[in-house]
Amino acid sequence: MLSILNELKVPITNGLLLGGLYGIIGIGMSMIFGIVRLVNLAHGDLIILASYLSLVAMTFFPVNPLFTLIVVIPVMCIIGFIIQYCLLNRILGKGMNPPLLIAFGLSIILQNLLLLIFTPDARTLLTSISVKTIPLGNFLNIPLVYLVDFIVALVSIALLSRFFNRTYMGKAIRAASDDEGAAQLMGINTKTIYAFAMALASGTAGIAGILVGMTFTFYPHTGPEYLIIAFGVVIIGGLGSLLGTFLGGLILGLAQLLGAHFLGPGFQLLSGYLILLIVLTFKPTGLFAKG
Amino acid sequence: MYGIERGSRGLSGNGGSIGVNSLLRVQNIDVFYGDFHALWDVSLEVEEAFVVSIIGANGAGKSTLMNTIAGVLSPSKGTIEFHGKRINGLMPYQAVAEGISMVPEGRRVFPRLTVLENLEMGCYIHKARQKKDKVLRKIYELFPILEERRNQLSSTLSGGEQQMLAIGRALMCEPRLVLFDEISLGLSPLVIKNIYQRVKQINTEGITALLVEQDIQRSLKAAHKVYIMQSGRIRLEGRPGELSSENIHKAYFGL
């Protein structure tokens, strides 16, 4: 028994820590899906856009990438607000296809814009964090960057949850997602509220982008990889609760690393999607869906 | 206190009301749902501090008229004036800022928000937020059950309690005019009686009310003035005491 635990301690710890990163990758997608009823196919590309923004910021101020959050989050929020206010709000209520097409188009534009500016070279947000490990006694070595990812993700989601439960705007966003018409009758301008929701979601993409950039290498076209992770997190966690999305991320991360441990590294992605398939079969609304 | 100087439209003509301030004046509006002509040349006047009731069968256009006043629909012809200011073409959230608030048909409370959060959404507009605590206390006095259940999700309330919440929520912005759309729908007679008593209480505090109701007797009892609609038109107008039940039935059924 102890030997099994000893053998599994590494994939379990790393899976949970990586799962935290998956949680922050999926949270923005989940919010927009739940609030605006819109599948944002450009979410992954927004994440990679943020990675590049951080890269640019670091050339001006050679600091730890985490400090570039101060610049990247506001910029991403503004980009998100503009996308919703100027593009997506125009086609709300006109069926499922127009918003999908716009988001898809946005994804292609972002990828090619990044390709044009930054060339297809592999990049990473270099920091000493990326290579350090923290020993937990002589029991376990934790990669520091995974731990930082997990903590930043957890803190972000806790702050987000506080925002949704404590502020007028947070409550108005939830009200608009419950009943748009009734929210308008309360004096809430739902289109502006949707734009703020998208700003917030893009802000979380900004956080995710910096963490992803610190943890892995990225190219202009890596966005869709993270889009698929975000999809997985949303499907496993279900809509309606931030904590559920975070837990969905943990399950996906755990499934991937345990799969890689038992079946070999080539099966890491596959085993994640097997869990996805199982959840879709037995609980299509997601494990932690509300309402 | 608010004697009615004006008789039916036919007797007094279209001149303004004498001695009573008109709060809402709807003049000759036409409303369409796509190609469907829903309201035909509808005119209506609501005096300050009155309870005015619109009666009509299903599909007569009552809710359409309410939604048009609240800004959900926009008239293709005619004007809507609220204390002298033209308000047609405003969005619903702008109408709230003007002082018009609505208790929508089917209550439409926010199911995943708590009772207190629902009430807070009622005072979302900035000038209402500052008076939140004061108004909230008044609403808890009006509906003590809402204070008791303030931290419950509103989806866990009974139908009558949800209706009280919807009314409380509409009052949070300290409106001058409240539109009550079918507030007795699906509720037991006892609960309906209770809710109408509250509406009366709200009205005595100076809030003007425009009611839509299918129950003719209940409407005649509650209102200072009634309008009877049929097929998207106003068929009859007057104070409850003046209208014979024969005329009311004729107008109601369009005979």
Interface residues (C-beta under 8 A of the other chain):
Chain A: Y168 K171 A172 R174 A175 D178 D179 G181 A182 A183 Q184 L185 M186 G187 I188 N189 T190 G240 K290 G291
Chain B: A70 V72 M91 P92 Y93 V96 A97 S101 M102 P104 R108 V109 F110 P111 R112 L113 E117 N118 E120 M121 G122 Y124 I125 A128 R129 S155 R169 C173
